[in-house]
Amino acid sequence: MPIPQTIRVNPLDLQGNIGLGVSLPFDGPSGPFNSTYSTKNQIKSNLINLLLTNKGERVFNPEFGANLKTILFEGITEDTSELIKELINFNVSIFVPEVQIIDILVSPALEYNNNSVSITIKYKLRISQDADQVTVQFI
Amino acid sequence: MADNNVSYLNKTFGEFRSNLVNYAKTYFPTSYNDFSESTPGNLFIEMSSYIGDVMSFYLDTCLLYTSDAADE
């Protein structure tokens, strides 16, 4: 007899009208702040917040951040791409443990004469196994 | 506001922050629920805590100088 698959859901997702937090970027239609109503959207904002924060920026929490700006002026090589992936994997596992990273794509953005880098992270939520992706561009 | 159980004993960043988190949990349970380290909402809680810490420091300094002047 097959074992039925159980679906795990965060309790906060069961009530659609309960606000979880604030989403990034701050450009809501009726004001700067948009509330999020699902853990999937909130975790996406949390990931963006982590990637855009450098270590030492947060007051009284100097360890928070992905530290990607430390490799700002490095050349876009295989080694740099691997370093970016290592930094993201390490810091996401500490600060956003709700997420399991599937793949990280690091590619130079052509529209800025190869002087910028675009990072796409494919991930899934550990609790519900929902897959999603987030792209951040460093110009 | 007296019924809102506001603590007037906070002095440090950490005390302000934990009290603001407790306040949000108590009075805004349907608007804000993510208190993880990486959430962007921490921006507002931590900025308020920072201001509270700085104001508390200046209040203590003012009181110190006032009491010193009174002693003289």
N, CA and C atoms of all chains as a GROMACS GRO file, in nm:
protein
  633
    1MET      N    1   0.086  -0.120   0.000
    1MET     CA    2   0.000   0.000   0.000
    1MET      C    3   0.090   0.125   0.000
    2PRO      N    4   0.067   0.216  -0.093
    2PRO     CA    5   0.153   0.334  -0.098
    2PRO      C    6   0.132   0.426   0.022
    3ILE      N    7   0.240   0.482   0.065
    3ILE     CA    8   0.231   0.577   0.178
    3ILE      C    9   0.184   0.712   0.123
    4PRO      N   10   0.075   0.767   0.179
    4PRO     CA   11   0.027   0.895   0.127
    4PRO      C   12   0.127   1.007   0.153
    5GLN      N   13   0.141   1.096   0.056
    5GLN     CA   14   0.231   1.210   0.069
    5GLN      C   15   0.168   1.312   0.163
    6THR      N   16   0.242   1.359   0.258
    6THR     CA   17   0.190   1.464   0.345
    6THR      C   18   0.241   1.599   0.295
    7ILE      N   19   0.153   1.697   0.297
    7ILE     CA   20   0.192   1.831   0.255
    7ILE      C   21   0.214   1.914   0.380
    8ARG      N   22   0.331   1.971   0.390
    8ARG     CA   23   0.362   2.053   0.508
    8ARG      C   24   0.344   2.200   0.470
    9VAL      N   25   0.271   2.271   0.554
    9VAL     CA   26   0.243   2.412   0.528
    9VAL      C   27   0.273   2.491   0.654
   10ASN      N   28   0.334   2.608   0.637
   10ASN     CA   29   0.354   2.697   0.750
   10ASN      C   30   0.217   2.745   0.798
   11PRO      N   31   0.188   2.738   0.928
   11PRO     CA   32   0.056   2.780   0.978
   11PRO      C   33   0.018   2.923   0.938
   12LEU      N   34   0.119   3.008   0.921
   12LEU     CA   35   0.089   3.147   0.883
   12LEU      C   36   0.033   3.156   0.741
   13ASP      N   37   0.060   3.054   0.658
   13ASP     CA   38   0.008   3.055   0.521
   13ASP      C   39  -0.138   3.012   0.514
   14LEU      N   40  -0.190   2.954   0.622
   14LEU     CA   41  -0.328   2.905   0.618
   14LEU      C   42  -0.429   3.019   0.624
   15GLN      N   43  -0.387   3.132   0.683
   15GLN     CA   44  -0.477   3.247   0.690
   15GLN      C   45  -0.421   3.355   0.598
   16GLY      N   46  -0.488   3.374   0.487
   16GLY     CA   47  -0.435   3.462   0.383
   16GLY      C   48  -0.434   3.609   0.419
   17ASN      N   49  -0.509   3.648   0.524
   17ASN     CA   50  -0.518   3.792   0.554
   17ASN      C   51  -0.422   3.835   0.665
   18ILE      N   52  -0.335   3.745   0.709
   18ILE     CA   53  -0.239   3.780   0.815
   18ILE      C   54  -0.110   3.829   0.751
   19GLY      N   55  -0.071   3.952   0.781
   19GLY     CA   56   0.052   4.007   0.724
   19GLY      C   57   0.174   3.947   0.791
   20LEU      N   58   0.276   3.919   0.713
   20LEU     CA   59   0.396   3.858   0.769
   20LEU      C   60   0.506   3.961   0.792
   21GLY      N   61   0.527   4.045   0.694
   21GLY     CA   62   0.635   4.142   0.706
   21GLY      C   63   0.630   4.242   0.593
   22VAL      N   64   0.744   4.300   0.566
   22VAL     CA   65   0.755   4.403   0.462
   22VAL      C   66   0.835   4.345   0.347
   23SER      N   67   0.791   4.376   0.224
   23SER     CA   68   0.862   4.322   0.108
   23SER      C   69   0.958   4.424   0.050
   24LEU      N   70   1.058   4.376  -0.019
   24LEU     CA   71   1.152   4.461  -0.092
   24LEU      C   72   1.124   4.450  -0.241
   25PRO      N   73   1.144   4.553  -0.322
   25PRO     CA   74   1.183   4.689  -0.285
   25PRO      C   75   1.067   4.770  -0.228
   26PHE      N   76   1.101   4.886  -0.168
   26PHE     CA   77   1.000   4.971  -0.108
   26PHE      C   78   0.935   5.058  -0.214
   27ASP      N   79   0.843   5.001  -0.291
   27ASP     CA   80   0.775   5.081  -0.394
   27ASP      C   81   0.631   5.032  -0.414
   28GLY      N   82   0.558   5.028  -0.305
   28GLY     CA   83   0.420   4.981  -0.312
   28GLY      C   84   0.330   5.077  -0.389
   29PRO      N   85   0.215   5.029  -0.439
   29PRO     CA   86   0.125   5.115  -0.516
   29PRO      C   87   0.058   5.224  -0.431
   30SER      N   88   0.035   5.196  -0.304
   30SER     CA   89  -0.033   5.294  -0.219
   30SER      C   90   0.060   5.353  -0.115
   31GLY      N   91   0.190   5.340  -0.134
   31GLY     CA   92   0.287   5.391  -0.037
   31GLY      C   93   0.415   5.313  -0.055
   32PRO      N   94   0.516   5.347   0.021
   32PRO     CA   95   0.644   5.278  -0.001
   32PRO      C   96   0.646   5.132   0.045
   33PHE      N   97   0.559   5.097   0.138
   33PHE     CA   98   0.571   4.965   0.199
   33PHE      C   99   0.459   4.871   0.156
   34ASN      N  100   0.497   4.752   0.118
   34ASN     CA  101   0.403   4.646   0.083
   34ASN      C  102   0.411   4.537   0.188
   35SER      N  103   0.298   4.496   0.239
   35SER     CA  104   0.299   4.382   0.330
   35SER      C  105   0.303   4.254   0.250
   36THR      N  106   0.362   4.152   0.307
   36THR     CA  107   0.359   4.020   0.243
   36THR      C  108   0.261   3.933   0.320
   37TYR      N  109   0.194   3.844   0.246
   37TYR     CA  110   0.092   3.760   0.309
   37TYR      C  111   0.122   3.611   0.292
   38SER      N  112   0.240   3.578   0.240
   38SER     CA  113   0.278   3.437   0.231
   38SER      C  114   0.426   3.423   0.266
   39THR      N  115   0.460   3.311   0.325
   39THR     CA  116   0.599   3.290   0.365
   39THR      C  117   0.691   3.286   0.242
   40LYS      N  118   0.637   3.240   0.129
   40LYS     CA  119   0.719   3.233   0.007
   40LYS      C  120   0.766   3.373  -0.033
   41ASN      N  121   0.673   3.470  -0.034
   41ASN     CA  122   0.711   3.607  -0.071
   41ASN      C  123   0.802   3.671   0.034
   42GLN      N  124   0.775   3.640   0.160
   42GLN     CA  125   0.855   3.701   0.266
   42GLN      C  126   0.998   3.650   0.261
   43ILE      N  127   1.012   3.520   0.236
   43ILE     CA  128   1.148   3.463   0.231
   43ILE      C  129   1.225   3.518   0.110
   44LYS      N  130   1.153   3.545   0.002
   44LYS     CA  131   1.219   3.606  -0.114
   44LYS      C  132   1.275   3.744  -0.077
   45SER      N  133   1.196   3.823  -0.006
   45SER     CA  134   1.244   3.955   0.039
   45SER      C  135   1.361   3.941   0.136
   46ASN      N  136   1.353   3.842   0.223
   46ASN     CA  137   1.462   3.819   0.319
   46ASN      C  138   1.592   3.786   0.247
   47LEU      N  139   1.580   3.705   0.140
   47LEU     CA  140   1.700   3.669   0.063
   47LEU      C  141   1.760   3.792  -0.005
   48ILE      N  142   1.674   3.876  -0.064
   48ILE     CA  143   1.724   3.998  -0.129
   48ILE      C  144   1.793   4.086  -0.026
   49ASN      N  145   1.732   4.098   0.091
   49ASN     CA  146   1.789   4.180   0.198
   49ASN      C  147   1.926   4.127   0.239
   50LEU      N  148   1.939   3.996   0.249
   50LEU     CA  149   2.068   3.937   0.286
   50LEU      C  150   2.174   3.962   0.178
   51LEU      N  151   2.135   3.944   0.052
   51LEU     CA  152   2.232   3.958  -0.057
   51LEU      C  153   2.280   4.102  -0.072
   52LEU      N  154   2.193   4.198  -0.043
   52LEU     CA  155   2.230   4.338  -0.060
   52LEU      C  156   2.297   4.399   0.063
   53THR      N  157   2.311   4.320   0.168
   53THR     CA  158   2.374   4.371   0.290
   53THR      C  159   2.518   4.321   0.298
   54ASN      N  160   2.606   4.409   0.336
   54ASN     CA  161   2.746   4.373   0.354
   54ASN      C  162   2.772   4.351   0.503
   55LYS      N  163   2.868   4.268   0.534
   55LYS     CA  164   2.900   4.248   0.676
   55LYS      C  165   2.952   4.379   0.736
   56GLY      N  166   2.903   4.411   0.855
   56GLY     CA  167   2.943   4.535   0.921
   56GLY      C  168   2.844   4.648   0.901
   57GLU      N  169   2.746   4.628   0.811
   57GLU     CA  170   2.649   4.736   0.786
   57GLU      C  171   2.541   4.742   0.894
   58ARG      N  172   2.502   4.628   0.945
   58ARG     CA  173   2.394   4.625   1.043
   58ARG      C  174   2.445   4.664   1.181
   59VAL      N  175   2.376   4.760   1.243
   59VAL     CA  176   2.416   4.806   1.376
   59VAL      C  177   2.400   4.691   1.476
   60PHE      N  178   2.500   4.668   1.557
   60PHE     CA  179   2.500   4.565   1.661
   60PHE      C  180   2.485   4.423   1.605
   61ASN      N  181   2.498   4.406   1.473
   61ASN     CA  182   2.494   4.272   1.415
   61ASN      C  183   2.593   4.269   1.298
   62PRO      N  184   2.723   4.283   1.326
   62PRO     CA  185   2.819   4.298   1.218
   62PRO      C  186   2.840   4.174   1.133
   63GLU      N  187   2.792   4.059   1.179
   63GLU     CA  188   2.812   3.936   1.103
   63GLU      C  189   2.705   3.915   0.997
   64PHE      N  190   2.598   3.996   1.002
   64PHE     CA  191   2.488   3.976   0.907
   64PHE      C  192   2.525   4.031   0.769
   65GLY      N  193   2.494   3.956   0.665
   65GLY     CA  194   2.517   4.001   0.528
   65GLY      C  195   2.586   3.893   0.446
   66ALA      N  196   2.573   3.905   0.315
   66ALA     CA  197   2.635   3.806   0.226
   66ALA      C  198   2.777   3.846   0.187
   67ASN      N  199   2.813   3.971   0.213
   67ASN     CA  200   2.949   4.019   0.190
   67ASN      C  201   2.990   4.017   0.042
   68LEU      N  202   2.893   4.036  -0.047
   68LEU     CA  203   2.924   4.029  -0.190
   68LEU      C  204   2.998   4.153  -0.239
   69LYS      N  205   2.986   4.265  -0.166
   69LYS     CA  206   3.052   4.387  -0.212
   69LYS      C  207   3.204   4.380  -0.193
   70THR      N  208   3.252   4.282  -0.118
   70THR     CA  209   3.398   4.270  -0.100
   70THR      C  210   3.466   4.228  -0.230
   71ILE      N  211   3.390   4.170  -0.322
   71ILE     CA  212   3.451   4.128  -0.448
   71ILE      C  213   3.407   4.218  -0.563
   72LEU      N  214   3.376   4.343  -0.526
   72LEU     CA  215   3.322   4.438  -0.623
   72LEU      C  216   3.414   4.462  -0.742
   73PHE      N  217   3.542   4.483  -0.718
   73PHE     CA  218   3.633   4.519  -0.827
   73PHE      C  219   3.719   4.403  -0.875
   74GLU      N  220   3.681   4.283  -0.841
   74GLU     CA  221   3.752   4.166  -0.892
   74GLU      C  222   3.708   4.140  -1.036
   75GLY      N  223   3.793   4.077  -1.113
   75GLY     CA  224   3.755   4.041  -1.249
   75GLY      C  225   3.652   3.930  -1.249
   76ILE      N  226   3.571   3.926  -1.356
   76ILE     CA  227   3.469   3.822  -1.362
   76ILE      C  228   3.533   3.696  -1.421
   77THR      N  229   3.580   3.611  -1.333
   77THR     CA  230   3.646   3.487  -1.376
   77THR      C  231   3.574   3.368  -1.313
   78GLU      N  232   3.619   3.250  -1.345
   78GLU     CA  233   3.562   3.129  -1.286
   78GLU      C  234   3.580   3.129  -1.134
   79ASP      N  235   3.701   3.172  -1.092
   79ASP     CA  236   3.731   3.173  -0.949
   79ASP      C  237   3.639   3.269  -0.874
   80THR      N  238   3.616   3.386  -0.934
   80THR     CA  239   3.528   3.484  -0.869
   80THR      C  240   3.385   3.430  -0.861
   81SER      N  241   3.341   3.365  -0.968
   81SER     CA  242   3.207   3.307  -0.966
   81SER      C  243   3.195   3.202  -0.857
   82GLU      N  244   3.297   3.121  -0.842
   82GLU     CA  245   3.295   3.018  -0.737
   82GLU      C  246   3.294   3.082  -0.599
   83LEU      N  247   3.372   3.192  -0.583
   83LEU     CA  248   3.376   3.262  -0.455
   83LEU      C  249   3.238   3.320  -0.421
   84ILE      N  250   3.172   3.377  -0.523
   84ILE     CA  251   3.038   3.431  -0.502
   84ILE      C  252   2.942   3.320  -0.458
   85LYS      N  253   2.952   3.205  -0.524
   85LYS     CA  254   2.864   3.093  -0.489
   85LYS      C  255   2.891   3.044  -0.346
   86GLU      N  256   3.019   3.039  -0.311
   86GLU     CA  257   3.054   2.995  -0.175
   86GLU      C  258   2.999   3.092  -0.070
   87LEU      N  259   3.018   3.223  -0.097
   87LEU     CA  260   2.969   3.324  -0.002
   87LEU      C  261   2.818   3.312   0.015
   88ILE      N  262   2.747   3.296  -0.097
   88ILE     CA  263   2.600   3.288  -0.090
   88ILE      C  264   2.557   3.162  -0.018
   89ASN      N  265   2.615   3.049  -0.053
   89ASN     CA  266   2.577   2.923   0.012
   89ASN      C  267   2.600   2.929   0.162
   90PHE      N  268   2.715   2.981   0.201
   90PHE     CA  269   2.751   2.985   0.343
   90PHE      C  270   2.656   3.077   0.420
   91ASN      N  271   2.636   3.199   0.367
   91ASN     CA  272   2.557   3.296   0.443
   91ASN      C  273   2.408   3.265   0.441
   92VAL      N  274   2.358   3.211   0.331
   92VAL     CA  275   2.217   3.173   0.327
   92VAL      C  276   2.190   3.060   0.426
   93SER      N  277   2.284   2.966   0.438
   93SER     CA  278   2.261   2.855   0.531
   93SER      C  279   2.256   2.905   0.676
   94ILE      N  280   2.321   3.017   0.704
   94ILE     CA  281   2.320   3.070   0.841
   94ILE      C  282   2.199   3.160   0.865
   95PHE      N  283   2.174   3.254   0.770
   95PHE     CA  284   2.076   3.359   0.798
   95PHE      C  285   1.938   3.333   0.739
   96VAL      N  286   1.927   3.249   0.639
   96VAL     CA  287   1.794   3.213   0.586
   96VAL      C  288   1.787   3.060   0.581
   97PRO      N  289   1.782   2.995   0.697
   97PRO     CA  290   1.786   2.849   0.696
   97PRO      C  291   1.659   2.784   0.644
   98GLU      N  292   1.554   2.865   0.620
   98GLU     CA  293   1.429   2.808   0.568
   98GLU      C  294   1.442   2.767   0.423
   99VAL      N  295   1.554   2.799   0.360
   99VAL     CA  296   1.570   2.783   0.216
   99VAL      C  297   1.677   2.678   0.186
  100GLN      N  298   1.649   2.598   0.085
  100GLN     CA  299   1.752   2.505   0.035
  100GLN      C  300   1.788   2.548  -0.107
  101ILE      N  301   1.913   2.583  -0.126
  101ILE     CA  302   1.955   2.634  -0.257
  101ILE      C  303   1.970   2.518  -0.354
  102ILE      N  304   1.909   2.535  -0.472
  102ILE     CA  305   1.920   2.432  -0.576
  102ILE      C  306   2.036   2.466  -0.669
  103ASP      N  307   2.041   2.592  -0.712
  103ASP     CA  308   2.145   2.631  -0.807
  103ASP      C  309   2.171   2.781  -0.797
  104ILE      N  310   2.293   2.821  -0.825
  104ILE     CA  311   2.328   2.964  -0.830
  104ILE      C  312   2.392   2.991  -0.964
  105LEU      N  313   2.337   3.088  -1.036
  105LEU     CA  314   2.393   3.124  -1.166
  105LEU      C  315   2.456   3.262  -1.155
  106VAL      N  316   2.582   3.271  -1.187
  106VAL     CA  317   2.653   3.399  -1.186
  106VAL      C  318   2.693   3.430  -1.329
  107SER      N  319   2.642   3.542  -1.381
  107SER     CA  320   2.675   3.573  -1.521
  107SER      C  321   2.698   3.722  -1.537
  108PRO      N  322   2.795   3.762  -1.620
  108PRO     CA  323   2.814   3.905  -1.646
  108PRO      C  324   2.696   3.959  -1.727
  109ALA      N  325   2.654   4.081  -1.693
  109ALA     CA  326   2.540   4.141  -1.764
  109ALA      C  327   2.593   4.218  -1.885
  110LEU      N  328   2.548   4.180  -2.003
  110LEU     CA  329   2.604   4.235  -2.126
  110LEU      C  330   2.574   4.383  -2.145
  111GLU      N  331   2.458   4.429  -2.092
  111GLU     CA  332   2.418   4.567  -2.120
  111GLU      C  333   2.507   4.671  -2.052
  112TYR      N  334   2.589   4.627  -1.956
  112TYR     CA  335   2.682   4.720  -1.892
  112TYR      C  336   2.826   4.689  -1.930
  113ASN      N  337   2.848   4.644  -2.053
  113ASN     CA  338   2.983   4.623  -2.105
  113ASN      C  339   3.061   4.522  -2.021
  114ASN      N  340   2.989   4.422  -1.975
  114ASN     CA  341   3.048   4.315  -1.892
  114ASN      C  342   3.108   4.366  -1.761
  115ASN      N  343   3.067   4.485  -1.717
  115ASN     CA  344   3.119   4.539  -1.592
  115ASN      C  345   3.023   4.521  -1.475
  116SER      N  346   2.924   4.442  -1.494
  116SER     CA  347   2.831   4.414  -1.384
  116SER      C  348   2.804   4.264  -1.383
  117VAL      N  349   2.746   4.220  -1.275
  117VAL     CA  350   2.721   4.077  -1.264
  117VAL      C  351   2.577   4.054  -1.217
  118SER      N  352   2.519   3.952  -1.274
  118SER     CA  353   2.382   3.918  -1.239
  118SER      C  354   2.384   3.782  -1.168
  119ILE      N  355   2.323   3.779  -1.051
  119ILE     CA  356   2.322   3.655  -0.972
  119ILE      C  357   2.179   3.605  -0.960
  120THR      N  358   2.157   3.485  -1.007
  120THR     CA  359   2.025   3.422  -0.995
  120THR      C  360   2.036   3.302  -0.902
  121ILE      N  361   1.953   3.302  -0.800
  121ILE     CA  362   1.954   3.190  -0.705
  121ILE      C  363   1.823   3.114  -0.720
  122LYS      N  364   1.834   2.986  -0.753
  122LYS     CA  365   1.716   2.899  -0.756
  122LYS      C  366   1.714   2.822  -0.624
  123TYR      N  367   1.599   2.825  -0.558
  123TYR     CA  368   1.591   2.762  -0.427
  123TYR      C  369   1.453   2.702  -0.406
  124LYS      N  370   1.444   2.622  -0.303
  124LYS     CA  371   1.312   2.574  -0.261
  124LYS      C  372   1.299   2.587  -0.110
  125LEU      N  373   1.174   2.606  -0.067
  125LEU     CA  374   1.149   2.621   0.076
  125LEU      C  375   1.153   2.484   0.141
  126ARG      N  376   1.222   2.473   0.252
  126ARG     CA  377   1.238   2.342   0.316
  126ARG      C  378   1.105   2.286   0.364
  127ILE      N  379   1.016   2.374   0.410
  127ILE     CA  380   0.893   2.323   0.471
  127ILE      C  381   0.790   2.278   0.367
  128SER      N  382   0.771   2.358   0.263
  128SER     CA  383   0.665   2.325   0.166
  128SER      C  384   0.720   2.274   0.033
  129GLN      N  385   0.850   2.278   0.016
  129GLN     CA  386   0.917   2.233  -0.106
  129GLN      C  387   0.880   2.318  -0.229
  130ASP      N  388   0.822   2.437  -0.206
  130ASP     CA  389   0.792   2.528  -0.317
  130ASP      C  390   0.922   2.582  -0.376
  131ALA      N  391   0.934   2.577  -0.507
  131ALA     CA  392   1.054   2.628  -0.572
  131ALA      C  393   1.032   2.773  -0.615
  132ASP      N  394   1.138   2.850  -0.611
  132ASP     CA  395   1.130   2.991  -0.653
  132ASP      C  396   1.271   3.034  -0.692
  133GLN      N  397   1.281   3.154  -0.745
  133GLN     CA  398   1.414   3.205  -0.776
  133GLN      C  399   1.418   3.356  -0.755
  134VAL      N  400   1.537   3.407  -0.730
  134VAL     CA  401   1.553   3.550  -0.710
  134VAL      C  402   1.678   3.594  -0.787
  135THR      N  403   1.667   3.710  -0.853
  135THR     CA  404   1.780   3.762  -0.930
  135THR      C  405   1.820   3.897  -0.874
  136VAL      N  406   1.948   3.913  -0.850
  136VAL     CA  407   2.002   4.041  -0.802
  136VAL      C  408   2.112   4.082  -0.898
  137GLN      N  409   2.109   4.210  -0.937
  137GLN     CA  410   2.212   4.258  -1.030
  137GLN      C  411   2.302   4.358  -0.959
  138PHE      N  412   2.430   4.337  -0.968
  138PHE     CA  413   2.528   4.431  -0.910
  138PHE      C  414   2.591   4.508  -1.023
  139ILE      N  415   2.565   4.637  -1.028
  139ILE     CA  416   2.616   4.721  -1.137
  139ILE      C  417   2.737   4.797  -1.089
  140MET      N  418  -0.263   5.551   2.639
  140MET     CA  419  -0.144   5.471   2.612
  140MET      C  420  -0.095   5.399   2.737
  141ALA      N  421  -0.148   5.438   2.854
  141ALA     CA  422  -0.099   5.375   2.977
  141ALA      C  423  -0.135   5.226   2.978
  142ASP      N  424  -0.246   5.191   2.911
  142ASP     CA  425  -0.286   5.050   2.907
  142ASP      C  426  -0.196   4.968   2.816
  143ASN      N  427  -0.114   5.033   2.735
  143ASN     CA  428  -0.038   4.960   2.635
  143ASN      C  429   0.088   4.892   2.688
  144ASN      N  430   0.108   4.898   2.819
  144ASN     CA  431   0.217   4.823   2.880
  144ASN      C  432   0.354   4.859   2.821
  145VAL      N  433   0.378   4.989   2.806
  145VAL     CA  434   0.507   5.034   2.753
  145VAL      C  435   0.608   5.034   2.866
  146SER      N  436   0.726   4.980   2.840
  146SER     CA  437   0.831   4.980   2.942
  146SER      C  438   0.913   5.107   2.930
  147TYR      N  439   0.936   5.174   3.043
  147TYR     CA  440   1.017   5.297   3.042
  147TYR      C  441   1.156   5.272   3.100
  148LEU      N  442   1.192   5.146   3.113
  148LEU     CA  443   1.320   5.113   3.178
  148LEU      C  444   1.429   5.077   3.078
  149ASN      N  445   1.400   5.082   2.946
  149ASN     CA  446   1.501   5.043   2.847
  149ASN      C  447   1.613   5.147   2.842
  150LYS      N  448   1.735   5.097   2.828
  150LYS     CA  449   1.848   5.188   2.814
  150LYS      C  450   1.936   5.153   2.695
  151THR      N  451   1.948   5.026   2.664
  151THR     CA  452   2.042   4.984   2.560
  151THR      C  453   1.968   4.945   2.432
  152PHE      N  454   2.046   4.933   2.325
  152PHE     CA  455   1.992   4.892   2.195
  152PHE      C  456   1.916   4.759   2.208
  153GLY      N  457   1.979   4.662   2.273
  153GLY     CA  458   1.918   4.529   2.285
  153GLY      C  459   1.787   4.532   2.361
  154GLU      N  460   1.783   4.612   2.467
  154GLU     CA  461   1.660   4.620   2.547
  154GLU      C  462   1.548   4.685   2.467
  155PHE      N  463   1.581   4.795   2.397
  155PHE     CA  464   1.479   4.860   2.314
  155PHE      C  465   1.429   4.763   2.207
  156ARG      N  466   1.524   4.690   2.144
  156ARG     CA  467   1.487   4.602   2.035
  156ARG      C  468   1.394   4.491   2.083
  157SER      N  469   1.431   4.425   2.193
  157SER     CA  470   1.348   4.314   2.239
  157SER      C  471   1.211   4.363   2.285
  158ASN      N  472   1.206   4.483   2.344
  158ASN     CA  473   1.076   4.535   2.385
  158ASN      C  474   0.989   4.575   2.266
  159LEU      N  475   1.053   4.629   2.161
  159LEU     CA  476   0.977   4.663   2.041
  159LEU      C  477   0.924   4.536   1.972
  160VAL      N  478   1.005   4.432   1.972
  160VAL     CA  479   0.960   4.305   1.914
  160VAL      C  480   0.840   4.251   1.993
  161ASN      N  481   0.852   4.255   2.125
  161ASN     CA  482   0.740   4.208   2.208
  161ASN      C  483   0.615   4.293   2.185
  162TYR      N  484   0.636   4.424   2.169
  162TYR     CA  485   0.524   4.514   2.146
  162TYR      C  486   0.454   4.479   2.014
  163ALA      N  487   0.535   4.456   1.910
  163ALA     CA  488   0.476   4.421   1.779
  163ALA      C  489   0.404   4.288   1.786
  164LYS      N  490   0.461   4.193   1.859
  164LYS     CA  491   0.396   4.062   1.872
  164LYS      C  492   0.262   4.074   1.945
  165THR      N  493   0.258   4.166   2.044
  165THR     CA  494   0.137   4.180   2.124
  165THR      C  495   0.028   4.259   2.051
  166TYR      N  496   0.068   4.371   1.990
  166TYR     CA  497  -0.034   4.462   1.939
  166TYR      C  498  -0.053   4.459   1.787
  167PHE      N  499   0.037   4.394   1.714
  167PHE     CA  500   0.020   4.386   1.568
  167PHE      C  501   0.032   4.242   1.517
  168PRO      N  502  -0.042   4.150   1.579
  168PRO     CA  503  -0.026   4.010   1.538
  168PRO      C  504  -0.081   3.980   1.399
  169THR      N  505  -0.168   4.067   1.349
  169THR     CA  506  -0.222   4.040   1.214
  169THR      C  507  -0.151   4.120   1.106
  170SER      N  508  -0.057   4.208   1.143
  170SER     CA  509   0.012   4.289   1.042
  170SER      C  510   0.159   4.253   1.027
  171TYR      N  511   0.217   4.198   1.132
  171TYR     CA  512   0.362   4.173   1.124
  171TYR      C  513   0.396   4.048   1.206
  172ASN      N  514   0.458   3.950   1.141
  172ASN     CA  515   0.488   3.824   1.210
  172ASN      C  516   0.628   3.770   1.186
  173ASP      N  517   0.703   3.832   1.098
  173ASP     CA  518   0.836   3.779   1.068
  173ASP      C  519   0.940   3.852   1.152
  174PHE      N  520   0.996   3.784   1.248
  174PHE     CA  521   1.097   3.846   1.334
  174PHE      C  522   1.233   3.780   1.316
  175SER      N  523   1.255   3.720   1.199
  175SER     CA  524   1.383   3.655   1.174
  175SER      C  525   1.492   3.761   1.153
  176GLU      N  526   1.616   3.716   1.155
  176GLU     CA  527   1.729   3.808   1.148
  176GLU      C  528   1.738   3.878   1.013
  177SER      N  529   1.690   3.814   0.908
  177SER     CA  530   1.712   3.865   0.773
  177SER      C  531   1.594   3.944   0.717
  178THR      N  532   1.489   3.963   0.793
  178THR     CA  533   1.372   4.031   0.738
  178THR      C  534   1.396   4.182   0.723
  179PRO      N  535   1.346   4.243   0.613
  179PRO     CA  536   1.365   4.388   0.596
  179PRO      C  537   1.294   4.471   0.702
  180GLY      N  538   1.193   4.416   0.766
  180GLY     CA  539   1.121   4.489   0.871
  180GLY      C  540   1.210   4.519   0.991
  181ASN      N  541   1.318   4.444   1.007
  181ASN     CA  542   1.412   4.473   1.114
  181ASN      C  543   1.469   4.613   1.103
  182LEU      N  544   1.472   4.664   0.981
  182LEU     CA  545   1.522   4.799   0.956
  182LEU      C  546   1.455   4.899   1.050
  183PHE      N  547   1.322   4.891   1.059
  183PHE     CA  548   1.246   4.990   1.136
  183PHE      C  549   1.263   4.968   1.286
  184ILE      N  550   1.261   4.841   1.326
  184ILE     CA  551   1.277   4.809   1.468
  184ILE      C  552   1.416   4.851   1.515
  185GLU      N  553   1.518   4.821   1.434
  185GLU     CA  554   1.655   4.851   1.477
  185GLU      C  555   1.687   5.000   1.469
  186MET      N  556   1.629   5.070   1.372
  186MET     CA  557   1.651   5.216   1.368
  186MET      C  558   1.590   5.282   1.491
  187SER      N  559   1.470   5.237   1.529
  187SER     CA  560   1.405   5.293   1.648
  187SER      C  561   1.487   5.261   1.772
  188SER      N  562   1.540   5.138   1.778
  188SER     CA  563   1.623   5.100   1.894
  188SER      C  564   1.750   5.183   1.900
  189TYR      N  565   1.807   5.211   1.785
  189TYR     CA  566   1.929   5.292   1.778
  189TYR      C  567   1.902   5.432   1.832
  190ILE      N  568   1.790   5.490   1.789
  190ILE     CA  569   1.754   5.625   1.836
  190ILE      C  570   1.731   5.622   1.987
  191GLY      N  571   1.663   5.518   2.034
  191GLY     CA  572   1.637   5.504   2.177
  191GLY      C  573   1.767   5.495   2.256
  192ASP      N  574   1.863   5.419   2.205
  192ASP     CA  575   1.992   5.403   2.273
  192ASP      C  576   2.066   5.536   2.281
  193VAL      N  577   2.067   5.611   2.168
  193VAL     CA  578   2.138   5.740   2.164
  193VAL      C  579   2.071   5.840   2.258
  194MET      N  580   1.939   5.846   2.254
  194MET     CA  581   1.866   5.939   2.342
  194MET      C  582   1.890   5.905   2.489
  195SER      N  583   1.893   5.777   2.518
  195SER     CA  584   1.916   5.733   2.656
  195SER      C  585   2.055   5.774   2.703
  196PHE      N  586   2.153   5.761   2.611
  196PHE     CA  587   2.290   5.801   2.646
  196PHE      C  588   2.296   5.950   2.677
  197TYR      N  589   2.232   6.033   2.592
  197TYR     CA  590   2.237   6.178   2.614
  197TYR      C  591   2.161   6.217   2.740
  198LEU      N  592   2.054   6.145   2.767
  198LEU     CA  593   1.978   6.174   2.889
  198LEU      C  594   2.065   6.148   3.012
  199ASP      N  595   2.137   6.035   3.010
  199ASP     CA  596   2.226   6.002   3.122
  199ASP      C  597   2.337   6.106   3.136
  200THR      N  598   2.393   6.149   3.020
  200THR     CA  599   2.502   6.248   3.024
  200THR      C  600   2.452   6.380   3.080
  201CYS      N  601   2.333   6.423   3.036
  201CYS     CA  602   2.275   6.549   3.085
  201CYS      C  603   2.255   6.541   3.236
  202LEU      N  604   2.204   6.428   3.281
  202LEU     CA  605   2.177   6.411   3.423
  202LEU      C  606   2.307   6.414   3.503
  203LEU      N  607   2.412   6.352   3.445
  203LEU     CA  608   2.543   6.350   3.512
  203LEU      C  609   2.596   6.491   3.531
  204TYR      N  610   2.592   6.572   3.421
  204TYR     CA  611   2.643   6.709   3.430
  204TYR      C  612   2.558   6.795   3.522
  205THR      N  613   2.426   6.770   3.520
  205THR     CA  614   2.336   6.848   3.606
  205THR      C  615   2.368   6.819   3.753
  206SER      N  616   2.388   6.691   3.783
  206SER     CA  617   2.415   6.656   3.924
  206SER      C  618   2.553   6.706   3.966
  207ASP      N  619   2.651   6.703   3.873
  207ASP     CA  620   2.784   6.756   3.904
  207ASP      C  621   2.776   6.907   3.934
  208ALA      N  622   2.698   6.978   3.851
  208ALA     CA  623   2.684   7.124   3.870
  208ALA      C  624   2.615   7.153   4.003
  209ALA      N  625   2.518   7.069   4.037
  209ALA     CA  626   2.446   7.091   4.162
  209ALA      C  627   2.538   7.068   4.282
  210ASP      N  628   2.629   6.970   4.268
  210ASP     CA  629   2.722   6.941   4.377
  210ASP      C  630   2.816   7.059   4.402
  211GLU      N  631   2.856   7.125   4.289
  211GLU     CA  632   2.950   7.237   4.302
  211GLU      C  633   2.874   7.357   4.358
   0.00000   0.00000   0.00000
